[in-house]
Amino acid sequence: MTVRVERTFDLEVSPENVWEFIADPEKRASTISVVADYEQTGEYSSIWHIKVPVPFLDSTVPVETEDVERDPPRYVKFVGRSSALSVTGEHEIREVEGGSQLVNRFTVEGKVPGIERYFKKNLDAELDNLEAALRKEATA
């Protein structure tokens, strides 16, 4: 089973300010609750060490993550691969009256029993974390 989620945020900040946050792989990783650790491996690549509370997965799992498409300040797509899951995330920034609109799309494919169920239940909350972090940064 594949889990797909799409969510749009309306933000009262410029597209450039949204881009500064969303194009930074470390800032994106820091908003995800299951990311226990993060290491930068290249300009647009990193390893997210995730800890997902599912049976058969009692340690952190390294997810090799890389931005595969970038169109500043409008669009970034990243792909993460590991033995437990594959994830694709897309962030599209649109200029709207009074600020920006950020369209977020995520697809998670589990390779370990329980991964899809976990993300189906929790991916929306992870997007809440992303939205809260963006709003906090925008007002800082």
C-alpha positions in Angstrom: 0.0 0.0 0.0 1.1 3.5 -0.8 0.2 6.5 1.3 -0.3 9.8 -0.4 -1.1 13.2 1.2 -1.5 16.6 -0.3 -2.0 19.7 1.8 -1.9 23.4 1.0 -0.9 26.3 3.3 -1.7 29.9 2.8 1.0 32.1 4.3 1.3 35.8 4.7 4.9 36.0 3.6 6.6 36.3 0.2 7.4 33.3 -1.9 11.1 34.1 -1.5 10.8 33.7 2.3 8.9 30.4 2.0 11.6 29.2 -0.4 14.4 30.0 2.1 12.8 27.6 4.5 11.5 24.9 2.3 14.6 24.7 0.1 16.8 24.0 3.1 17.0 20.2 3.6 17.9 20.5 7.3 14.9 22.8 8.0 12.6 20.3 6.3 14.0 17.4 8.3 13.8 19.3 11.6 10.0 19.5 11.4 9.5 15.8 11.1 8.9 14.1 14.5 10.4 10.7 13.5 13.7 12.3 12.4 16.0 11.4 15.3 19.2 12.7 13.7 20.2 14.4 10.5 23.5 14.6 8.6 24.3 16.7 5.5 26.2 14.6 2.8 26.2 17.1 0.0 24.7 20.4 -1.1 21.3 18.9 -1.7 21.7 15.4 -0.1 21.5 14.2 3.4 20.7 11.2 5.6 17.7 11.3 7.8 17.9 8.9 10.7 14.3 8.0 11.4 12.7 6.2 14.4 9.3 4.9 13.5 7.3 3.1 16.3 6.3 0.0 14.4 6.9 -3.7 15.1 10.0 -5.2 13.3 11.8 -1.8 13.4 13.6 -1.4 16.7 16.3 0.9 15.7 16.8 4.1 13.7 16.7 3.7 9.9 19.0 5.8 7.7 17.0 7.4 4.8 19.3 8.7 2.0 17.5 11.8 0.9 18.3 14.0 -2.1 16.7 16.9 -3.8 16.1 15.7 -7.4 14.4 18.8 -8.8 14.8 22.4 -7.9 13.2 25.5 -9.5 13.9 28.4 -7.2 11.9 30.0 -5.7 9.0 27.9 -6.9 9.5 24.2 -6.6 11.6 21.5 -4.9 11.2 17.7 -5.0 13.1 15.3 -2.9 13.3 11.5 -2.7 14.3 9.4 0.3 15.3 5.8 0.1 15.9 3.2 2.8 15.5 -0.5 3.6 12.2 0.4 5.4 10.6 2.9 3.1 10.7 5.2 0.1 9.4 8.7 0.3 8.9 11.4 -2.3 8.1 15.0 -1.2 7.2 17.9 -3.4 6.8 21.6 -2.3 5.3 24.0 -4.8 5.2 27.7 -3.9 2.7 30.0 -5.6 2.5 33.7 -5.2 -1.0 34.8 -4.2 -2.5 38.1 -3.1 -1.2 38.9 0.4 1.6 36.3 0.4 2.2 32.7 -0.7 0.5 29.4 -1.1 2.6 26.3 -0.4 1.3 23.0 -1.9 2.8 19.9 -0.3 2.6 16.4 -1.7 4.0 13.3 -0.1 4.1 9.7 -1.1 5.4 7.0 1.3 5.9 3.4 0.2 6.7 1.0 3.0 9.0 -2.0 2.8 8.4 -3.1 6.4 5.0 -4.2 7.9 3.3 -1.3 9.6 5.1 1.6 7.9 2.2 2.6 5.7 -0.2 2.3 8.5 2.0 4.6 10.7 2.3 7.2 8.0 -1.4 7.0 7.0 -2.3 7.8 10.6 0.5 10.4 11.3 1.5 12.1 8.0 -1.2 14.8 8.4 0.2 15.7 11.9 3.7 15.9 10.3 2.4 18.5 7.9 0.9 20.4 10.9 4.5 20.5 12.2 5.8 21.8 8.9 3.2 24.5 8.8 3.8 25.6 12.4 7.6 25.8 11.7 7.0 27.9 8.6 4.7 30.3 10.4 7.1 30.6 13.3 10.0 31.3 11.0 8.0 33.8 9.0 7.2 35.9 12.0 10.7 35.8 13.5 
